[in-house]
Amino acid sequence: MLALTHPQLFTTVDQHVRIETSGELTRGMTVIDKRGLIERLDPNCTVVWDVDAEAAFDVIVDSIGSFSN
């Protein structure tokens, strides 16, 4: 939810994401081919790569604190 209310805290990249359905050990895992070894497909998902953790923590603490007022 924080990514929706405070998008400035996150670094996102549009990527093509697949769900592994045939692997014995990887079934259900999400797969992104960042190296371009598989065919290039149009992005179908926005992926969060990074977060300003300190600022995100402050927002969460402030939000929780507002319930005590």
N, CA, C and O atoms as CSV, one atom per row, in Angstrom:
chain,resi,resn,atom,element,x,y,z
A,1,MET,N,N,0.818,-1.189,0.000
A,1,MET,CA,C,0.000,0.000,0.000
A,1,MET,C,C,0.865,1.257,0.000
A,1,MET,O,O,0.497,2.270,-0.595
A,2,LEU,N,N,1.993,1.190,0.655
A,2,LEU,CA,C,2.849,2.375,0.741
A,2,LEU,C,C,3.325,2.817,-0.644
A,2,LEU,O,O,3.506,4.011,-0.885
A,3,ALA,N,N,3.526,1.872,-1.543
A,3,ALA,CA,C,3.951,2.216,-2.902
A,3,ALA,C,C,2.873,3.001,-3.643
A,3,ALA,O,O,3.176,3.776,-4.549
A,4,LEU,N,N,1.629,2.801,-3.261
A,4,LEU,CA,C,0.533,3.544,-3.890
A,4,LEU,C,C,0.365,4.930,-3.285
A,4,LEU,O,O,0.079,5.891,-3.999
A,5,THR,N,N,0.541,5.036,-1.971
A,5,THR,CA,C,0.327,6.317,-1.299
A,5,THR,C,C,1.566,7.206,-1.289
A,5,THR,O,O,1.453,8.427,-1.182
A,6,HIS,N,N,2.748,6.600,-1.400
A,6,HIS,CA,C,4.010,7.353,-1.381
A,6,HIS,C,C,4.951,6.831,-2.481
A,6,HIS,O,O,6.031,6.329,-2.168
A,7,PRO,N,N,4.566,6.938,-3.746
A,7,PRO,CA,C,5.382,6.361,-4.826
A,7,PRO,C,C,6.781,6.964,-4.927
A,7,PRO,O,O,7.684,6.335,-5.478
A,8,GLN,N,N,6.972,8.177,-4.402
A,8,GLN,CA,C,8.285,8.827,-4.470
A,8,GLN,C,C,9.341,8.083,-3.651
A,8,GLN,O,O,10.534,8.334,-3.819
A,9,LEU,N,N,8.926,7.181,-2.777
A,9,LEU,CA,C,9.870,6.420,-1.952
A,9,LEU,C,C,10.420,5.191,-2.671
A,9,LEU,O,O,11.309,4.513,-2.157
A,10,PHE,N,N,9.893,4.906,-3.856
A,10,PHE,CA,C,10.219,3.656,-4.536
A,10,PHE,C,C,10.821,3.898,-5.909
A,10,PHE,O,O,10.491,4.873,-6.584
A,11,THR,N,N,11.708,2.995,-6.315
A,11,THR,CA,C,12.228,2.964,-7.674
A,11,THR,C,C,11.569,1.784,-8.365
A,11,THR,O,O,11.666,0.650,-7.896
A,12,THR,N,N,10.896,2.051,-9.485
A,12,THR,CA,C,10.187,0.988,-10.194
A,12,THR,C,C,10.700,0.867,-11.619
A,12,THR,O,O,11.249,1.816,-12.179
A,13,VAL,N,N,10.514,-0.321,-12.201
A,13,VAL,CA,C,10.892,-0.590,-13.581
A,13,VAL,C,C,9.785,-1.425,-14.203
A,13,VAL,O,O,9.307,-2.383,-13.595
A,14,ASP,N,N,9.376,-1.063,-15.420
A,14,ASP,CA,C,8.410,-1.884,-16.146
A,14,ASP,C,C,9.153,-3.063,-16.761
A,14,ASP,O,O,10.132,-2.880,-17.485
A,15,GLN,N,N,8.683,-4.269,-16.470
A,15,GLN,CA,C,9.335,-5.495,-16.925
A,15,GLN,C,C,8.290,-6.492,-17.408
A,15,GLN,O,O,7.107,-6.379,-17.085
A,16,HIS,N,N,8.740,-7.464,-18.183
A,16,HIS,CA,C,7.872,-8.589,-18.514
A,16,HIS,C,C,8.138,-9.673,-17.467
A,16,HIS,O,O,9.252,-10.185,-17.355
A,17,VAL,N,N,7.110,-10.007,-16.714
A,17,VAL,CA,C,7.224,-10.991,-15.637
A,17,VAL,C,C,6.468,-12.241,-16.041
A,17,VAL,O,O,5.337,-12.169,-16.523
A,18,ARG,N,N,7.099,-13.387,-15.842
A,18,ARG,CA,C,6.453,-14.679,-16.100
A,18,ARG,C,C,6.378,-15.461,-14.802
A,18,ARG,O,O,7.177,-15.250,-13.890
A,19,ILE,N,N,5.415,-16.363,-14.727
A,19,ILE,CA,C,5.296,-17.273,-13.594
A,19,ILE,C,C,5.757,-18.644,-14.063
A,19,ILE,O,O,5.220,-19.186,-15.029
A,20,GLU,N,N,6.752,-19.209,-13.381
A,20,GLU,CA,C,7.272,-20.539,-13.717
A,20,GLU,C,C,6.223,-21.586,-13.345
A,20,GLU,O,O,5.796,-21.667,-12.194
A,21,THR,N,N,5.815,-22.378,-14.322
A,21,THR,CA,C,4.774,-23.381,-14.073
A,21,THR,C,C,5.230,-24.809,-14.310
A,21,THR,O,O,4.496,-25.748,-14.000
A,22,SER,N,N,6.428,-24.994,-14.853
A,22,SER,CA,C,6.845,-26.356,-15.180
A,22,SER,C,C,8.056,-26.844,-14.390
A,22,SER,O,O,8.390,-28.027,-14.459
A,23,GLY,N,N,8.711,-25.981,-13.656
A,23,GLY,CA,C,9.907,-26.385,-12.924
A,23,GLY,C,C,9.598,-27.226,-11.697
A,23,GLY,O,O,8.616,-26.980,-10.997
A,24,GLU,N,N,10.434,-28.210,-11.443
A,24,GLU,CA,C,10.249,-29.069,-10.271
A,24,GLU,C,C,10.554,-28.301,-8.985
A,24,GLU,O,O,9.854,-28.463,-7.985
A,25,LEU,N,N,11.592,-27.470,-9.008
A,25,LEU,CA,C,11.987,-26.724,-7.814
A,25,LEU,C,C,11.550,-25.265,-7.855
A,25,LEU,O,O,11.592,-24.571,-6.839
A,26,THR,N,N,11.134,-24.805,-9.018
A,26,THR,CA,C,10.832,-23.380,-9.158
A,26,THR,C,C,9.367,-23.096,-9.455
A,26,THR,O,O,9.020,-21.950,-9.740
A,27,ARG,N,N,8.513,-24.079,-9.400
A,27,ARG,CA,C,7.095,-23.880,-9.729
A,27,ARG,C,C,6.502,-22.767,-8.868
A,27,ARG,O,O,6.638,-22.769,-7.645
A,28,GLY,N,N,5.846,-21.823,-9.529
A,28,GLY,CA,C,5.201,-20.712,-8.832
A,28,GLY,C,C,6.085,-19.487,-8.652
A,28,GLY,O,O,5.609,-18.450,-8.190
A,29,MET,N,N,7.361,-19.586,-9.008
A,29,MET,CA,C,8.261,-18.435,-8.864
A,29,MET,C,C,8.038,-17.441,-10.002
A,29,MET,O,O,7.712,-17.825,-11.126
A,30,THR,N,N,8.218,-16.163,-9.690
A,30,THR,CA,C,8.174,-15.153,-10.740
A,30,THR,C,C,9.559,-15.043,-11.367
A,30,THR,O,O,10.576,-15.124,-10.679
A,31,VAL,N,N,9.580,-14.857,-12.688
A,31,VAL,CA,C,10.838,-14.835,-13.425
A,31,VAL,C,C,10.893,-13.570,-14.280
A,31,VAL,O,O,9.960,-13.256,-15.018
A,32,ILE,N,N,12.012,-12.854,-14.160
A,32,ILE,CA,C,12.282,-11.688,-14.993
A,32,ILE,C,C,13.631,-11.922,-15.653
A,32,ILE,O,O,14.622,-12.189,-14.973
A,33,ASP,N,N,13.671,-11.823,-16.982
A,33,ASP,CA,C,14.915,-12.022,-17.715
A,33,ASP,C,C,15.610,-10.678,-17.902
A,33,ASP,O,O,15.448,-10.033,-18.938
A,34,LYS,N,N,16.380,-10.253,-16.905
A,34,LYS,CA,C,17.077,-8.967,-16.973
A,34,LYS,C,C,18.252,-9.000,-17.944
A,34,LYS,O,O,18.701,-7.949,-18.401
A,35,ARG,N,N,18.758,-10.189,-18.268
A,35,ARG,CA,C,19.924,-10.304,-19.146
A,35,ARG,C,C,19.548,-10.387,-20.620
A,35,ARG,O,O,20.420,-10.291,-21.483
A,36,GLY,N,N,18.268,-10.564,-20.920
A,36,GLY,CA,C,17.839,-10.626,-22.314
A,36,GLY,C,C,18.160,-11.935,-23.000
A,36,GLY,O,O,18.318,-11.963,-24.221
A,37,LEU,N,N,18.263,-13.019,-22.253
A,37,LEU,CA,C,18.594,-14.316,-22.836
A,37,LEU,C,C,17.382,-14.999,-23.471
A,37,LEU,O,O,17.529,-15.834,-24.364
A,38,ILE,N,N,16.196,-14.641,-23.008
A,38,ILE,CA,C,14.964,-15.186,-23.565
A,38,ILE,C,C,14.397,-14.120,-24.499
A,38,ILE,O,O,14.862,-12.980,-24.492
A,39,GLU,N,N,13.411,-14.477,-25.290
A,39,GLU,CA,C,12.825,-13.507,-26.213
A,39,GLU,C,C,12.368,-12.245,-25.479
A,39,GLU,O,O,11.906,-12.309,-24.340
A,40,ARG,N,N,12.502,-11.119,-26.136
A,40,ARG,CA,C,12.070,-9.839,-25.560
A,40,ARG,C,C,10.558,-9.715,-25.706
A,40,ARG,O,O,10.017,-9.839,-26.805
A,41,LEU,N,N,9.891,-9.473,-24.602
A,41,LEU,CA,C,8.449,-9.295,-24.604
A,41,LEU,C,C,8.107,-7.949,-23.989
A,41,LEU,O,O,8.873,-7.410,-23.191
A,42,ASP,N,N,6.966,-7.414,-24.360
A,42,ASP,CA,C,6.531,-6.132,-23.808
A,42,ASP,C,C,6.317,-6.250,-22.307
A,42,ASP,O,O,5.897,-7.300,-21.820
A,43,PRO,N,N,6.603,-5.181,-21.570
A,43,PRO,CA,C,6.375,-5.201,-20.118
A,43,PRO,C,C,4.908,-5.481,-19.791
A,43,PRO,O,O,4.005,-4.968,-20.451
A,44,ASN,N,N,4.688,-6.295,-18.769
A,44,ASN,CA,C,3.330,-6.600,-18.327
A,44,ASN,C,C,3.160,-6.331,-16.833
A,44,ASN,O,O,2.133,-6.668,-16.243
A,45,CYS,N,N,4.188,-5.715,-16.225
A,45,CYS,CA,C,4.161,-5.523,-14.781
A,45,CYS,C,C,5.121,-4.391,-14.403
A,45,CYS,O,O,6.156,-4.201,-15.042
A,46,THR,N,N,4.765,-3.656,-13.372
A,46,THR,CA,C,5.682,-2.677,-12.795
A,46,THR,C,C,6.296,-3.303,-11.552
A,46,THR,O,O,5.582,-3.683,-10.624
A,47,VAL,N,N,7.616,-3.410,-11.538
A,47,VAL,CA,C,8.338,-4.091,-10.466
A,47,VAL,C,C,9.053,-3.054,-9.599
A,47,VAL,O,O,9.707,-2.150,-10.119
A,48,VAL,N,N,8.928,-3.187,-8.290
A,48,VAL,CA,C,9.641,-2.309,-7.362
A,48,VAL,C,C,11.044,-2.872,-7.165
A,48,VAL,O,O,11.207,-3.999,-6.696
A,49,TRP,N,N,12.069,-2.073,-7.528
A,49,TRP,CA,C,13.459,-2.514,-7.390
A,49,TRP,C,C,14.102,-2.003,-6.109
A,49,TRP,O,O,15.000,-2.650,-5.570
A,50,ASP,N,N,13.658,-0.857,-5.616
A,50,ASP,CA,C,14.334,-0.264,-4.470
A,50,ASP,C,C,13.345,0.580,-3.679
A,50,ASP,O,O,12.339,1.049,-4.212
A,51,VAL,N,N,13.648,0.765,-2.398
A,51,VAL,CA,C,12.816,1.585,-1.526
A,51,VAL,C,C,13.724,2.404,-0.616
A,51,VAL,O,O,14.766,1.924,-0.169
A,52,ASP,N,N,13.325,3.625,-0.350
A,52,ASP,CA,C,14.003,4.446,0.651
A,52,ASP,C,C,13.492,3.948,1.999
A,52,ASP,O,O,12.494,4.450,2.516
A,53,ALA,N,N,14.178,2.967,2.560
A,53,ALA,CA,C,13.699,2.257,3.751
A,53,ALA,C,C,13.531,3.178,4.951
A,53,ALA,O,O,12.567,3.039,5.704
A,54,GLU,N,N,14.442,4.103,5.137
A,54,GLU,CA,C,14.351,5.000,6.291
A,54,GLU,C,C,13.105,5.884,6.198
A,54,GLU,O,O,12.378,6.047,7.179
A,55,ALA,N,N,12.868,6.442,5.030
A,55,ALA,CA,C,11.687,7.293,4.843
A,55,ALA,C,C,10.406,6.470,4.944
A,55,ALA,O,O,9.418,6.934,5.514
A,56,ALA,N,N,10.410,5.255,4.399
A,56,ALA,CA,C,9.234,4.384,4.480
A,56,ALA,C,C,8.935,4.033,5.932
A,56,ALA,O,O,7.776,4.030,6.347
A,57,PHE,N,N,9.967,3.740,6.697
A,57,PHE,CA,C,9.789,3.430,8.117
A,57,PHE,C,C,9.179,4.621,8.852
A,57,PHE,O,O,8.280,4.455,9.677
A,58,ASP,N,N,9.669,5.819,8.550
A,58,ASP,CA,C,9.134,7.029,9.188
A,58,ASP,C,C,7.650,7.212,8.881
A,58,ASP,O,O,6.876,7.574,9.766
A,59,VAL,N,N,7.252,6.968,7.647
A,59,VAL,CA,C,5.840,7.094,7.267
A,59,VAL,C,C,4.997,6.090,8.045
A,59,VAL,O,O,3.920,6.429,8.536
A,60,ILE,N,N,5.482,4.860,8.158
A,60,ILE,CA,C,4.742,3.822,8.883
A,60,ILE,C,C,4.617,4.183,10.359
A,60,ILE,O,O,3.532,4.077,10.931
A,61,VAL,N,N,5.713,4.607,10.978
A,61,VAL,CA,C,5.686,4.977,12.400
A,61,VAL,C,C,4.746,6.161,12.623
A,61,VAL,O,O,3.975,6.165,13.583
A,62,ASP,N,N,4.803,7.159,11.750
A,62,ASP,CA,C,3.904,8.313,11.874
A,62,ASP,C,C,2.445,7.895,11.740
A,62,ASP,O,O,1.581,8.394,12.460
A,63,SER,N,N,2.178,6.984,10.822
A,63,SER,CA,C,0.803,6.513,10.626
A,63,SER,C,C,0.293,5.769,11.848
A,63,SER,O,O,-0.842,5.979,12.275
A,64,ILE,N,N,1.116,4.907,12.410
A,64,ILE,CA,C,0.718,4.163,13.609
A,64,ILE,C,C,0.530,5.125,14.778
A,64,ILE,O,O,-0.411,4.986,15.560
A,65,GLY,N,N,1.427,6.099,14.892
A,65,GLY,CA,C,1.336,7.077,15.969
A,65,GLY,C,C,0.075,7.918,15.905
A,65,GLY,O,O,-0.414,8.379,16.936
A,66,SER,N,N,-0.454,8.123,14.712
A,66,SER,CA,C,-1.659,8.947,14.577
A,66,SER,C,C,-2.880,8.282,15.210
A,66,SER,O,O,-3.860,8.964,15.509
A,67,PHE,N,N,-2.842,6.975,15.418
A,67,PHE,CA,C,-3.963,6.278,16.049
A,67,PHE,C,C,-4.027,6.537,17.552
A,67,PHE,O,O,-5.075,6.338,18.166
A,68,SER,N,N,-2.920,6.977,18.153
A,68,SER,CA,C,-2.904,7.202,19.598
A,68,SER,C,C,-3.361,8.609,19.974
A,68,SER,O,O,-3.500,8.923,21.156
A,69,ASN,N,N,-3.592,9.444,18.985
A,69,ASN,CA,C,-4.024,10.830,19.263
A,69,ASN,C,C,-5.516,10.947,19.350
A,69,ASN,O,O,-6.037,12.039,19.577
